[in-house]
Amino acid sequence: HPGVHPRYRFQLTLRVQLTSNERGSHALRQQGVVIRIIIIALLLGTLLGASPSITHGTVWQPAPGTTWQWQLEGVVNTSHEVQMYVVDLFDTPTSIIDDLHADGRIVIASFSAGLYREWRPDAGDYPPEIIGEPFSGWPGESWVDIRALGTLGPILESRMDLALAKGFDGIVPADVNGWINNTGFPLNGTDQLNFNQWLATEAHARDLSVGLRNDLDQIPDLHASFDWALGEECYQYSTSDQLLPFVQSGKAVFGVEYEGNPNEYCPVLSAMGYSWLTKDRSLGDDPPNACESVTAADEVLRSRPWLFTAVPNPFNPLTTISFELPSHLAARLEVYDVTGRHVSTLFDGFATAGEHQVHWNGTDGAGAQVASGVYLYQLRAGDIVETKRMVLLR
């Protein structure tokens, strides 16, 4: 793909299933006569305009470049020429799903897995003991105890069953990053991993495609379990490269920016192989406003410094931070704690064009070990200042 940064380029070969039965365009999820054809995904998407995807059994798995629309409010506008729609599980009538299928669209159900919402029809199934702190800024919503699968599990299983009964092709559970929020429960990373992997397993048991929405810090442990990813405001918060394991595995990455300049973020995100939209936070009936492949993407990538995700992250006792420069530049790489206090300077000087690696062993500038916690690392090079997050676990 000419617009992909050399670090991210790969050739993708995939398997497509074509199934014949009475539902025609909705056949990717049905049983029937299966013909397997090996193709190059991006070539097919370019030449035929078909949905680049692969399947595991009857589970739909989109490839990078799949087009999409996201609408959660209002009557769903079915007129957009895209390959996938993400709509609300409860509010979307079966007639809309059928209309989208008749037009050859894949339809994904969105619902919250990590929050209690008092207006949902199954709100009465949530006992008080699993309802935690309010979700800040959203009245009527509260976090739930994801460890209580004996109670919460059947509620979410019923939602997946509803998605299947209404004819959805897959699900995208929301609010699956409670472990880094104030939920009112002592959740940790292992709790979240177990819950998210349970969601993926239950979806696949129903032949439903499943997307990972956010929870970027756990992508290294989750990308194999999910069929695609959906990120929000990743360019704004400099976390877009955390989604790369999906693209590198031949799986689509979808995303949205709610603020910022599309002329700035579209070339970068398109070059990474992502399917990105510019949307209003209401996610109502507005066009997809998709980032198109931009011919200047390579030039954008070559002309700016890049800061990459620390590996491993979380880490103990050592992590590696990589950065790339487009030319011989002065660069400074520093570590701060979450209060903004300077912890250590890892690099300060001129560096040649290309990729550079720096190690951090969890010590401050005086060589003393720092405590476990979240730390920020920041690259200053040219006119670019980029900051990312890492977690030290002792």
ROFINU-42947 format. One record per residue (C-alpha): x, y, z. Coordinates in nm, 4 decimals, always signed. Example, Ala and Ser with C-alpha at 12.3 -4.5 7.8 and 13.67 -1.06 7.14 Angstrom:
> +1.2300 / -0.4500 / +0.7800
> +1.3670 / -0.1060 / +0.7140
//
This chain:
> +0.0000 / +0.0000 / +0.0000
> +0.1776 / +0.3186 / -0.1115
> +0.0505 / +0.5294 / +0.1771
> +0.1719 / +0.3045 / +0.4597
> +0.4769 / +0.3964 / +0.6639
> +0.7580 / +0.1462 / +0.5879
> +0.7537 / +0.0338 / +0.9522
> +0.3914 / -0.0754 / +0.9139
> +0.3873 / -0.2225 / +0.5625
> +0.2925 / -0.5837 / +0.5162
> +0.1292 / -0.8036 / +0.2553
> -0.2036 / -0.9485 / +0.3584
> -0.3378 / -1.2732 / +0.2126
> -0.6787 / -1.3761 / +0.3302
> -0.9617 / -1.6216 / +0.2847
> -1.3135 / -1.5149 / +0.1909
> -1.6203 / -1.7369 / +0.2278
> -1.9049 / -1.7049 / -0.0181
> -2.2167 / -1.8845 / +0.1018
> -2.5356 / -1.9568 / -0.0930
> -2.8674 / -1.9581 / +0.0855
> -3.2032 / -1.7893 / +0.1021
> -3.0754 / -1.4665 / +0.2615
> -2.8451 / -1.3578 / -0.0198
> -2.6342 / -1.0639 / +0.0896
> -2.6660 / -1.1581 / +0.4575
> -2.5095 / -1.4944 / +0.3833
> -2.1734 / -1.4397 / +0.5482
> -2.3280 / -1.5443 / +0.8780
> -2.5401 / -1.8337 / +0.7518
> -2.4655 / -2.1963 / +0.6785
> -2.4657 / -2.3236 / +0.3230
> -2.2409 / -2.4056 / +0.0316
> -1.8954 / -2.2613 / +0.0981
> -1.6467 / -2.1651 / -0.1718
> -1.3096 / -2.0481 / -0.0502
> -1.1034 / -1.8145 / -0.2634
> -0.7576 / -1.6933 / -0.1650
> -0.7064 / -1.3304 / -0.2549
> -0.4993 / -1.0301 / -0.1624
> -0.7359 / -0.8212 / +0.0503
> -0.6367 / -0.4745 / -0.0470
> -0.6246 / -0.5632 / -0.4160
> -0.9754 / -0.7027 / -0.3999
> -1.1051 / -0.3945 / -0.2225
> -0.9493 / -0.1724 / -0.4873
> -1.0616 / -0.3655 / -0.7929
> -1.4023 / -0.4915 / -0.6857
> -1.5137 / -0.2512 / -0.4156
> -1.6066 / -0.5533 / -0.2037
> -1.5783 / -0.5690 / +0.1723
> -1.2208 / -0.6792 / +0.2464
> -1.2686 / -0.9440 / +0.5117
> -1.1748 / -1.2846 / +0.6314
> -1.3787 / -1.5351 / +0.8248
> -1.3158 / -1.7775 / +1.1075
> -1.5896 / -2.0358 / +1.0635
> -1.8902 / -1.8096 / +1.0176
> -1.7502 / -1.5111 / +1.2122
> -1.6933 / -1.1970 / +1.0054
> -1.3485 / -1.0444 / +1.0400
> -1.2931 / -0.7223 / +0.8429
> -0.9563 / -0.6427 / +0.6895
> -0.7849 / -0.3027 / +0.6947
> -0.9563 / -0.0578 / +0.4623
> -1.3152 / -0.1610 / +0.5382
> -1.5472 / +0.1412 / +0.5166
> -1.8053 / +0.2099 / +0.7859
> -2.0650 / +0.4351 / +0.9455
> -2.1396 / +0.4847 / +1.3154
> -2.4846 / +0.6089 / +1.4215
> -2.6244 / +0.5622 / +1.7717
> -2.8846 / +0.8406 / +1.7853
> -3.1972 / +0.8992 / +1.5744
> -3.3477 / +0.6939 / +1.2939
> -3.0631 / +0.5148 / +1.1185
> -2.9859 / +0.6600 / +0.7764
> -2.9247 / +0.3540 / +0.5582
> -2.8190 / +0.5449 / +0.2468
> -2.4442 / +0.5709 / +0.3063
> -2.2272 / +0.3677 / +0.0693
> -2.0181 / +0.1853 / +0.3280
> -1.9456 / -0.1770 / +0.4073
> -2.0256 / -0.1817 / +0.7804
> -2.2764 / -0.0032 / +1.0049
> -2.2448 / +0.0205 / +1.3847
> -2.5850 / +0.0942 / +1.5431
> -2.7569 / +0.0622 / +1.8807
> -2.8555 / -0.2889 / +1.9921
> -3.1825 / -0.1885 / +2.1590
> -3.3031 / +0.1065 / +1.9538
> -3.2438 / -0.0305 / +1.6036
> -3.5514 / -0.2178 / +1.4695
> -3.5138 / -0.5421 / +1.2788
> -3.6514 / -0.3717 / +0.9671
> -3.3469 / -0.1403 / +0.9538
> -3.1108 / -0.4338 / +0.9960
> -3.2897 / -0.6191 / +0.7162
> -3.2707 / -0.3135 / +0.4890
> -2.8964 / -0.2813 / +0.5483
> -2.8454 / -0.6502 / +0.4796
> -3.0465 / -0.6200 / +0.1585
> -2.7950 / -0.3547 / +0.0495
> -2.5049 / -0.5858 / +0.1297
> -2.3992 / -0.4180 / +0.4559
> -2.2568 / -0.5821 / +0.7655
> -2.4451 / -0.4628 / +1.0764
> -2.2858 / -0.4450 / +1.4214
> -2.4707 / -0.3991 / +1.7523
> -2.3337 / -0.1492 / +2.0021
> -2.4127 / -0.1813 / +2.3736
> -2.2377 / -0.1048 / +2.7004
> -2.0839 / -0.4010 / +2.8789
> -1.9110 / -0.2071 / +3.1561
> -2.1856 / +0.0384 / +3.2513
> -2.5330 / +0.0195 / +3.4015
> -2.7779 / +0.2492 / +3.2194
> -3.1008 / +0.3141 / +3.4007
> -3.3144 / +0.3559 / +3.0861
> -3.2278 / +0.0240 / +2.9254
> -3.5085 / -0.2370 / +2.9212
> -3.2969 / -0.4821 / +3.1234
> -3.1951 / -0.2267 / +3.3902
> -3.4045 / -0.4110 / +3.6488
> -3.1800 / -0.7161 / +3.6126
> -2.8840 / -0.5317 / +3.7692
> -2.8727 / -0.5839 / +4.1499
> -2.7465 / -0.2865 / +4.3547
> -2.4342 / -0.4681 / +4.4719
> -2.2791 / -0.4714 / +4.1231
> -2.3556 / -0.1033 / +4.0488
> -2.0669 / +0.1274 / +4.1312
> -1.9638 / +0.4888 / +4.0854
> -2.1470 / +0.7158 / +3.8385
> -1.9925 / +0.7544 / +3.4955
> -1.8709 / +1.1128 / +3.5059
> -2.0639 / +1.3517 / +3.2832
> -2.3325 / +1.1032 / +3.1805
> -2.6428 / +1.1090 / +3.4065
> -2.8104 / +0.7753 / +3.4693
> -2.4975 / +0.5716 / +3.3961
> -2.2768 / +0.3907 / +3.6472
> -1.9877 / +0.1481 / +3.6327
> -2.0523 / -0.2183 / +3.7116
> -1.8432 / -0.4820 / +3.8842
> -1.7043 / -0.6829 / +3.5931
> -1.5704 / -0.9459 / +3.8331
> -1.9263 / -1.0519 / +3.9195
> -1.9753 / -1.2658 / +3.6102
> -2.2129 / -1.4966 / +3.7965
> -2.4561 / -1.2032 / +3.8061
> -2.3446 / -0.9760 / +3.5220
> -2.2664 / -1.2565 / +3.2779
> -2.6266 / -1.3731 / +3.2176
> -2.7366 / -1.0111 / +3.1562
> -2.4734 / -0.9631 / +2.8875
> -2.5364 / -1.3089 / +2.7426
> -2.9017 / -1.2097 / +2.6997
> -2.7890 / -0.8989 / +2.5130
> -2.5758 / -1.1090 / +2.2794
> -2.8696 / -1.3432 / +2.2272
> -3.0828 / -1.0411 / +2.1394
> -2.8215 / -0.9299 / +1.8852
> -2.8304 / -1.2751 / +1.7292
> -3.2110 / -1.2875 / +1.7245
> -3.2352 / -0.9471 / +1.5546
> -2.9928 / -1.0579 / +1.2827
> -2.6828 / -0.8567 / +1.3742
> -2.3530 / -0.9824 / +1.2317
> -2.1504 / -0.8849 / +1.5363
> -2.1199 / -0.6749 / +1.8492
> -1.8947 / -0.4015 / +1.9870
> -1.9233 / -0.3885 / +2.3680
> -1.8463 / -0.0435 / +2.5091
> -1.6879 / +0.0747 / +2.8338
> -1.4484 / -0.2173 / +2.8659
> -1.1692 / -0.0183 / +3.0309
> -1.3050 / +0.0243 / +3.3819
> -0.9762 / -0.0854 / +3.5359
> -0.8238 / +0.2573 / +3.4587
> -1.1306 / +0.4485 / +3.5814
> -1.2900 / +0.5211 / +3.9179
> -1.5521 / +0.2465 / +3.9164
> -1.6017 / +0.2066 / +4.2918
> -1.4548 / -0.1430 / +4.2712
> -1.0873 / -0.2500 / +4.3158
> -1.0464 / -0.3628 / +3.9563
> -0.7051 / -0.4444 / +3.8156
> -0.5675 / -0.5264 / +3.4731
> -0.6207 / -0.8995 / +3.5169
> -0.9871 / -0.8453 / +3.6012
> -1.0308 / -0.6434 / +3.2831
> -0.8448 / -0.8940 / +3.0657
> -1.0558 / -1.1800 / +3.1986
> -1.3776 / -0.9863 / +3.1365
> -1.2872 / -0.8728 / +2.7862
> -1.1710 / -1.2183 / +2.6835
> -1.4955 / -1.3605 / +2.8220
> -1.6903 / -1.1170 / +2.6025
> -1.4967 / -1.2287 / +2.2939
> -1.5469 / -1.5970 / +2.3754
> -1.9217 / -1.5565 / +2.4278
> -1.9584 / -1.3575 / +2.1051
> -1.7727 / -1.6188 / +1.9023
> -1.9794 / -1.8957 / +2.0616
> -2.2759 / -1.7291 / +1.8888
> -2.0872 / -1.6788 / +1.5596
> -2.0870 / -1.3040 / +1.6211
> -1.7975 / -1.0867 / +1.5133
> -1.6644 / -0.8820 / +1.8053
> -1.4710 / -0.5559 / +1.8146
> -1.2539 / -0.4204 / +2.0944
> -1.3588 / -0.0633 / +2.1708
> -1.0757 / +0.1291 / +2.3354
> -0.8853 / -0.0402 / +2.6245
> -0.5729 / +0.0352 / +2.4221
> -0.3245 / -0.0527 / +2.6958
> -0.4318 / -0.4181 / +2.6845
> -0.4243 / -0.4611 / +2.3067
> -0.1044 / -0.6733 / +2.3188
> -0.2991 / -0.9310 / +2.5212
> -0.6360 / -0.8927 / +2.3473
> -0.5858 / -0.8422 / +1.9737
> -0.5748 / -1.2172 / +1.9082
> -0.9158 / -1.2630 / +2.0741
> -1.0993 / -0.9844 / +1.8902
> -1.1853 / -0.9557 / +1.5208
> -1.1265 / -0.5805 / +1.4868
> -1.0806 / -0.2671 / +1.6956
> -1.2564 / +0.0661 / +1.7417
> -1.0703 / +0.3599 / +1.8933
> -1.1775 / +0.7116 / +1.9864
> -0.9686 / +1.0308 / +1.9820
> -0.6496 / +0.8314 / +1.9384
> -0.4760 / +1.0985 / +1.7329
> -0.5699 / +1.3689 / +1.9819
> -0.4168 / +1.1732 / +2.2699
> -0.1200 / +1.0297 / +2.0726
> -0.2274 / +0.6675 / +2.1194
> -0.2964 / +0.5699 / +1.7578
> +0.0092 / +0.3451 / +1.7256
> -0.1233 / +0.1237 / +2.0071
> -0.3817 / -0.0107 / +1.7594
> -0.1192 / -0.1340 / +1.5132
> -0.1197 / -0.4997 / +1.6319
> -0.4649 / -0.5356 / +1.4762
> -0.3540 / -0.4068 / +1.1351
> -0.0382 / -0.6141 / +1.1530
> -0.2605 / -0.9196 / +1.2086
> -0.4729 / -0.8331 / +0.9042
> -0.7641 / -0.6974 / +1.1097
> -0.9412 / -0.3665 / +1.0565
> -0.9010 / -0.0703 / +1.2879
> -1.1928 / +0.1732 / +1.2960
> -1.1915 / +0.5029 / +1.4791
> -1.3215 / +0.8551 / +1.5212
> -1.1921 / +1.1992 / +1.6080
> -1.4373 / +1.4455 / +1.7606
> -1.2035 / +1.7439 / +1.7556
> -0.9035 / +1.8620 / +1.5561
> -0.8173 / +1.9211 / +1.1917
> -0.8838 / +1.6320 / +0.9490
> -0.6146 / +1.7692 / +0.7178
> -0.3688 / +1.6980 / +0.9975
> -0.4807 / +1.3615 / +1.1319
> -0.6290 / +1.1960 / +0.8206
> -0.2980 / +1.1523 / +0.6330
> -0.1344 / +0.9959 / +0.9381
> -0.4198 / +0.7599 / +1.0299
> -0.4874 / +0.6587 / +0.6690
> -0.1191 / +0.5802 / +0.6241
> -0.1394 / +0.3451 / +0.9207
> -0.4158 / +0.1537 / +0.7427
> -0.6969 / +0.2711 / +0.9720
> -1.0582 / +0.3492 / +0.8743
> -1.1125 / +0.6803 / +1.0536
> -1.4139 / +0.9119 / +1.0695
> -1.4713 / +1.2702 / +1.1805
> -1.7878 / +1.2728 / +1.3918
> -1.9914 / +1.4746 / +1.6370
> -2.0021 / +1.3272 / +1.9883
> -2.3764 / +1.2715 / +1.9590
> -2.3122 / +1.0087 / +1.6886
> -2.6364 / +1.1040 / +1.5199
> -2.7420 / +1.1124 / +1.1559
> -2.4440 / +1.2818 / +0.9976
> -2.2310 / +1.1474 / +0.7096
> -1.9346 / +0.9221 / +0.7883
> -1.6868 / +1.1993 / +0.6931
> -1.4269 / +0.9316 / +0.6373
> -1.0564 / +0.9959 / +0.6058
> -0.9666 / +0.9001 / +0.2518
> -0.6348 / +0.7588 / +0.1420
> -0.4165 / +1.0627 / +0.0957
> -0.1433 / +1.0698 / -0.1674
> +0.0657 / +1.2976 / +0.0523
> +0.0621 / +1.0498 / +0.3403
> +0.4138 / +0.9222 / +0.2783
> +0.5444 / +1.2769 / +0.2702
> +0.3698 / +1.3516 / +0.5995
> +0.5211 / +1.0448 / +0.7610
> +0.8702 / +1.1108 / +0.6309
> +0.8710 / +1.4746 / +0.7360
> +0.7928 / +1.4415 / +1.1074
> +0.9432 / +1.2714 / +1.4120
> +0.7621 / +0.9702 / +1.5582
> +0.7414 / +0.8437 / +1.9165
> +0.6398 / +0.4792 / +1.9526
> +0.4766 / +0.2804 / +2.2325
> +0.7127 / +0.1507 / +2.5007
> +0.7717 / -0.2256 / +2.4815
> +0.6839 / -0.3997 / +2.7046
> +0.4126 / -0.1880 / +2.8615
> +0.3315 / -0.2458 / +3.1482
> +0.6886 / -0.3430 / +3.2393
> +0.9219 / -0.4561 / +3.5156
> +1.2110 / -0.3934 / +3.5393
> +1.3037 / -0.2603 / +3.1913
> +1.1227 / -0.1154 / +2.8913
> +1.2395 / +0.0056 / +2.5499
> +1.1239 / +0.3350 / +2.3995
> +1.1723 / +0.3901 / +2.0259
> +1.1578 / +0.7130 / +1.8322
> +1.2222 / +0.7969 / +1.4681
> +1.3580 / +1.1144 / +1.3141
> +1.3179 / +1.2305 / +0.9532
> +1.6602 / +1.3975 / +0.9505
> +1.9563 / +1.4912 / +1.1700
> +1.7793 / +1.6712 / +1.4572
> +1.8154 / +1.7765 / +1.8176
> +1.5919 / +1.5513 / +2.0272
> +1.5079 / +1.5253 / +2.3946
> +1.3329 / +1.2257 / +2.5537
> +1.2165 / +1.2690 / +2.9129
> +1.0109 / +1.0844 / +3.1729
> +0.7561 / +1.2513 / +3.4027
> +0.5207 / +1.1228 / +3.6677
> +0.1468 / +1.1847 / +3.6380
> +0.1736 / +1.5070 / +3.8413
> +0.4115 / +1.6506 / +3.5811
> +0.7225 / +1.6169 / +3.7989
> +1.0377 / +1.5460 / +3.5994
> +1.1761 / +1.1995 / +3.6716
> +1.4582 / +1.1360 / +3.4234
> +1.6119 / +1.2478 / +3.0939
> +1.6727 / +0.9463 / +2.8715
> +1.8192 / +1.1262 / +2.5694
> +1.9286 / +1.4823 / +2.5051
> +2.1318 / +1.5642 / +2.1948
> +2.1482 / +1.5354 / +1.8198
> +2.0495 / +1.2123 / +1.6470
> +2.0694 / +1.0990 / +1.2871
> +1.7723 / +1.0234 / +1.0634
> +1.6135 / +0.6880 / +1.1340
> +1.4927 / +0.4882 / +1.4316
> +1.6545 / +0.5043 / +1.7749
> +1.5959 / +0.3006 / +2.0892
> +1.6378 / +0.4050 / +2.4514
> +1.5928 / +0.1853 / +2.7573
> +1.4452 / +0.2884 / +3.0915
> +1.4932 / +0.0776 / +3.4031
> +1.2507 / +0.2608 / +3.6311
> +1.5041 / +0.4899 / +3.7982
> +1.5181 / +0.8662 / +3.8379
> +1.7978 / +1.1002 / +3.7372
> +1.9942 / +1.0139 / +4.0494
> +1.9707 / +0.6395 / +3.9830
> +1.7147 / +0.5693 / +4.2567
> +1.4300 / +0.3310 / +4.1838
> +1.0886 / +0.4971 / +4.1431
> +0.7592 / +0.3576 / +4.2681
> +0.5117 / +0.1548 / +4.0684
> +0.2640 / +0.3636 / +3.8759
> +0.1829 / +0.5463 / +3.5550
> +0.4599 / +0.7520 / +3.3939
> +0.4633 / +0.9797 / +3.0917
> +0.7454 / +0.9843 / +2.8389
> +0.7808 / +1.2827 / +2.6089
> +0.9762 / +1.3412 / +2.2887
> +1.0704 / +1.6908 / +2.1742
> +1.2211 / +1.7041 / +1.8259
> +1.1922 / +1.9835 / +1.5705
> +0.8508 / +2.1417 / +1.6224
> +0.6951 / +1.8153 / +1.7463
> +0.6149 / +1.7429 / +2.1104
> +0.4638 / +1.3968 / +2.1605
> +0.3745 / +1.2298 / +2.4901
> +0.2780 / +0.8701 / +2.5688
> +0.2028 / +0.6682 / +2.8791
> +0.3700 / +0.3643 / +3.0327
> +0.3033 / +0.1621 / +3.3483
> +0.5737 / +0.0389 / +3.5859
> +0.4686 / -0.2644 / +3.7939
> +0.7096 / -0.3678 / +4.0685
//
